[in-house]
């Protein structure tokens, strides 16, 4: 359990940075006139690029030479599902709450929390499971 707590702590730090990257891109793209779903998806994808490398190297301490094709595909699948959840939750929240500065922020936080939970579970149990140092003891 201690290993999982450390991973969760590092994941949250990486995630916080990822959220800031996502939010900055999202708001900038909305400011320049992109539609909300396009801006949200693009911000999410920019953050995803950062998250992959930070989580691989630091959160889950993958020590092999480079990402395998299977690892990248699993990561893409986890983040693809998370992206869909993120954009849908964001859109539903805005549809329910209306579109004000406050509701945009609330929708962003709820969408981000939803995708963060899905991402941690997916990375821990699907993406980096075979690459972590104690993977044999987990199975």
C-alpha positions in Angstrom: 0.0 0.0 0.0 2.9 2.4 0.7 4.0 2.1 -3.0 0.5 3.0 -4.1 0.4 6.0 -1.8 3.7 7.3 -3.2 2.5 6.8 -6.7 -0.8 8.6 -5.9 1.1 11.5 -4.3 3.4 11.8 -7.4 0.4 11.4 -9.7 -1.4 14.2 -8.0 1.7 16.5 -8.3 2.0 15.7 -12.0 -1.7 16.0 -12.4 -1.7 19.4 -10.8 0.9 20.6 -13.3 -1.0 18.9 -16.1 -4.2 20.7 -15.1 -2.5 24.0 -15.1 -1.2 23.3 -18.6 -4.7 22.1 -19.7 -6.4 25.1 -18.2 -4.0 27.6 -19.7 -4.4 26.1 -23.2 -8.2 25.8 -22.8 -8.8 29.4 -21.7 -6.3 30.7 -24.3 -8.1 28.8 -27.1 -11.5 29.9 -25.9 -10.2 33.5 -25.8 -9.1 33.3 -29.5 -12.6 32.0 -30.4 -12.4 28.2 -30.6 -15.6 26.4 -29.7 -15.7 25.1 -26.1 -15.4 21.3 -27.0 -12.4 21.9 -29.4 -10.7 24.2 -26.9 -11.3 21.7 -24.1 -10.1 18.7 -26.1 -7.0 20.5 -27.3 -6.0 21.7 -23.8 -6.5 18.2 -22.6 -4.3 16.7 -25.3 -1.5 19.2 -24.6 -1.6 18.2 -20.9 -1.7 14.6 -21.9 1.7 14.8 -23.7 3.3 16.2 -20.5 1.5 13.7 -18.3 2.7 10.7 -20.2 6.4 11.4 -19.8 6.1 12.8 -16.2 4.1 9.8 -15.0 6.2 7.3 -16.9 9.5 8.6 -15.6 8.6 9.9 -12.1 5.2 8.6 -10.9 5.5 5.0 -11.9 9.3 5.0 -12.2 9.5 3.1 -15.5 13.2 2.2 -15.9 13.4 0.5 -19.3 15.0 2.3 -22.3 11.9 3.6 -23.9 8.2 3.2 -24.3 7.0 0.0 -25.9 4.3 0.1 -28.6 1.9 -1.7 -26.3 2.5 0.7 -23.5 1.9 3.7 -25.8 -1.3 2.1 -27.1 -2.6 1.3 -23.6 -1.8 4.9 -22.5 -3.6 6.2 -25.6 -6.6 4.0 -24.9 -6.8 5.1 -21.2 -6.4 8.8 -22.1 -8.7 8.5 -25.1 -11.5 7.2 -22.8 -10.6 9.8 -20.3 -10.7 12.5 -23.0 -14.2 11.5 -24.0 -15.3 11.5 -20.3 -13.6 14.9 -19.7 -15.3 16.6 -22.7 -18.7 15.0 -22.1 -18.7 15.9 -18.4 -17.6 19.4 -19.2 -20.3 19.8 -21.8 -23.0 18.3 -19.6 -22.1 20.6 -16.7 -22.2 23.7 -18.9 -25.5 22.6 -20.3 -26.9 22.1 -16.8 -25.3 25.1 -15.1 -25.2 27.6 -18.0 -22.1 29.4 -19.2 -20.7 32.0 -16.9 -17.1 32.4 -15.6 -18.0 30.5 -12.4 -19.8 27.6 -14.2 -16.9 27.3 -16.7 -14.5 26.9 -13.8 -16.9 24.5 -12.0 -17.4 22.4 -15.1 -13.6 22.3 -15.7 -12.9 21.1 -12.2 -15.6 18.4 -12.3 -14.5 17.2 -15.7 -10.8 17.2 -14.6 -11.6 15.2 -11.4 -13.5 12.6 -13.4 -10.6 12.2 -15.9 -8.0 12.2 -13.2 -9.6 9.3 -11.4 -9.9 7.3 -14.7 -6.3 8.1 -15.6 -4.8 7.0 -12.3 -6.6 3.7 -12.3 -5.9 3.1 -16.0 -2.2 3.9 -15.7 -1.7 1.9 -12.5 -3.6 -1.2 -13.6 -3.3 -1.1 -17.4 -0.5 1.0 -18.7 2.6 0.8 -16.4 1.8 -2.4 -14.5 4.4 -4.5 -16.2 7.0 -1.7 -16.1 6.9 -0.9 -12.4 9.7 -2.2 -10.2 7.5 -4.5 -8.0 5.0 -5.5 -10.7 5.5 -9.2 -9.8 4.3 -8.7 -6.3 1.2 -6.9 -7.5 -0.1 -9.7 -9.6 
